[in-house]
């Protein structure tokens, strides 16, 4: 039987170590990962430090990091999933919206998550069935009941190969949201989007992507705070989903309708 409280303590220690590294170093040299996408020296330093720490602390659990890929554990049942610096572009530009995202996945389902925001002093944590907290205090989703009163975050626009085509649906949704919600935000860090929906600072977050290192921790934290987390087709979100929609329950039907409209408007005819 998986001891979630013990693993949550281990994950929290890992993200605390990551936070110390991020606060104490400059980004350093940048490694290009594609068109307008990069990793900093700190991304690699954090991932290497946490990969080593977790391999010692939990050798039975595998590890998937954004920068250096996957290593197997002694068992195939569980997998740590890490984004060492979620919001690298923000970090490079000196913006404080940066997060460490560490999730634990069983099969295709997140069962534990920790998100640390080094420059904001925020530590979000949750485990399956145990609720969600920020700095040790319980958190819950927004009670916003009207889309016109909602504050909604959207994921970054695409860069790289076929970005113009991939951005059509993003731009279509932006236009629909602009006409229907109170305000839109683009924060540049998926982990922060999900944590803030969990805390009720945002009423929803929409991403037309699902990179596991970005979302595995935040999805579980949001769910434990009472948030609906769905794929962009309306099905329940999993490790293998296409996109990531986290939304306060009263807004779910209206928001999913706008997402469907955006998708329908951009389907080739």
N, C-alpha and C positions, 0 to 999 in steps of 0.2 A: 504493500500500500504506500502511495506517495505521501510523504510528510510535507504538505504544502506550507505550513507555518515555518518549518525549518528552512525550506527552499526559498521562501520569501525573505527570510533574514539573510541568507546567502546572497540573493540577488541584490538586496539593499546594500550590503557591504560592497558588492562589486560596483554598483553605480556610484557609491560614495567615492570609491577609488578613482573611478573615471572622472568624476566631478573635480577632484583635486588636480588631476592632470590638466584638464581643460582650463581651469582657472589660473594655473601656474605657468602656462606656456603660450607663446604666440603661435599662430597657425604654421609658420615655417614655410618650407618649399611646398609648392602645389604640384600634384600629379594629375595630368589631364586624363579624364575618363570618357571623353566624348565632347561633342559640341557644347560649349559653355557649362560643362560639368567637370568637377574636380574633387580630389581628396587632398586634405592637408596632412602635414606630418603628424598632427595631433590625432587625426582620424586613425592613422595606423598605430600610433603609440597606445591609444586607448584600447583598440581592438586586441593588440598583442598582449597588453597587460591583463585584460579581462579573460582572454582565451586561456592564458596561463593560470590565472587565479581559479577559474571555474573548472579547468581540467584537474587541478589538485583537489579542489573542494568537492567536486561531483564528477569523478571519473567515469561514472556509468552513463552520463548524459552527453549527447553529442552537442556540437556547436556550429552555428551558421552565423558568420559575420559578413556585413556588407562588403568589406574591402578585400578579404582574403578567403572567402568561401567557407566550405563545410569540412568539418572533421568529425569522424565517427566517435561515439562513446562505446562503452562496453555493452550497452543495450541499445536497441533501435527504438525503444518505446518513447523516449523524451528527447527534446531538442531545445537548447538555448538558442535564441535568435536576437542578434545585437545590431543596432545602428549606433556606432560609437559616437558620432557627432551628427545628430539629425538637425539639419540647417547649416551645412558647411558654408554655403554662400553667405548666410547671415554672419557666421563666425568670422569669415575672412574680411567682411566689411565692418566688423566691430559692433554688430548689432547683438543685443543680449538674448534674442529669441533663439536659443540653442538648447537641445535636449539630448540626453542619453536614453536610449530605449532598449530595454532588455526584457524579452518575453520568454515564456516557457510553453512549448507546444507539445501536445500529445496527439499524434496522428495529424488531423487537419484542424485541430481545435486548440485555441489558447486556453491555458489553465492558470496562468500566473503572469503578472506584468508589473514592472517598475519603470517609471519615467522620472528622471532627475533633470532639473533645470538649474545648471550650475550658477548662472548669473542672477537668477531670480530667487534662489533659496527655496525652491519648491521640490518636494519629494512625493510623488504619487505612487501608490502601491495597491495591489489587489490580488486576490487569489480566488479561485473558483468556489463560490458559495460563502465566502468570508467577507464580502463587501469591499468597498473602495475607500481609500483615505488620501488626504493630502496633509503632509507633515503630522501624521498620526490622528487627524480628525476626520470623521466620516464625511463623505461628499455624496451629493445626489444631483441628478440632472435638473435642468431648467424646468419650470412649470409653465413656460410660455405656451399659450394656446392659440395664437393667431400668427399666421405667416407674416402679416403686415407689421407685426411687432418684433419680429425675430432678427437676430444677428447671426449670420451664417458665413462660415469660412469655406473657401474653395481651395483646392490643391493648385500647385504651380502649373502654369501652362507648359506644354511639352517643348523640349528642345531636341535637337539631333535629327536623325533620319525620319522622314515623313512627318515632321512636326506640324507643317501647315494643315495636313489632312487630319492629324490627331487632335489638333486644336479646334477644329470646327465645332465639335460637340461641346467643348469647354466654353467657347465663345458664345455659342447658342444658349447654354445654360446661364452664363453670366448675364446675358441680355434679359432672360426670363426672370432671374432673381432680382435684377435691378428694378424691374417693374412691379415686383410683388413683395419684397422683404424690406425691413427697415434699413439695414445696411449689409454690405458684403465686406469680408476681410480675406486677404491672402497673406498668411503669416510666414510661409516658407519652411514650415516644419510640421510634418504630419503628426508626430507624437504630441506636439503642443496642441494642435487642433483637437485631437481625440481626448487629451487630458482636460482641456478646457470645456469641451462638451460634457464630459463626466462631471466637472465641477459646477456646471451651470453658467459659466462665463460666456459660452457660446450656446446657441440653441440647436445648431446642427453643423456638420462638416461634410463636404462632398469631395471625393477624389475619384477620378476616372482611372486610378491605378490601385494596385494592391501589392506593393513590395513588402514581403514579410517582415524585413528588418524595420520598416517604417511603422507597421501597423500591429504586429503581434502583441506587444505590450498594451498599447492604447485601446485596442478592441476589447480586451478583457477588463481593463479598468473602466471603460465606458459602460460595458454591460453590467458590471457589478454596481454601478451607480444608477442603474435603471434606464439606461439609454438603449434604444433599438439600434443594432448595427447590422446593416444589410449590404448585399452586393447591389450594383447599379440596376440589376434586373428585378430587384425586390426580394430575392431569395435571401436566406440567412447567410451571413458572412462566414467564410471559412478561410483557412490558410491559402486555398487555391482560387479564391474569388478573383474576378476581373477588376472590380473597383471596391470602394469603401465609402459607405454612407452611414454616418452616426447621427441620430436625430432624436430629439425629445419626442416621446410617443404622440402627443396631441398634434404634432406637425407632420407626422410620417406620411400620411396619405397624400396631403397636398404637395409636399416636397417630392415624393416619388412620382407624382403626376407631372411636375415640371421637368424632372429628369427624363421621363419617358417622352415628353414633348420635344426636348432638346435632341434626344437620340433619333426620334422619328424625322425631325427636320433636317438631319444631316445624313440620313441613309441614302446612298447613291440610287438614283432612279434609272 
